[in-house]
């Protein structure tokens, strides 16, 4: 399953079956083709099995220690404007 997923991702990114074949270490592109075939019913089954995570909404509150460390950081100091 990992090789199949990887092959599809490389194919989608590169649009080149030869590159997929090289990444998988195959001597022949014909060997690679079996990793890039996908059955639509299997794809639908996989998508239906995924459950969306439950996320709770919250507001981030920075601690005093975090604020102090950010204020002390050199990138937080503003340069004074020159008259140019």
Beta strands, then each sheet from edge to edge (+ up, - down):
end
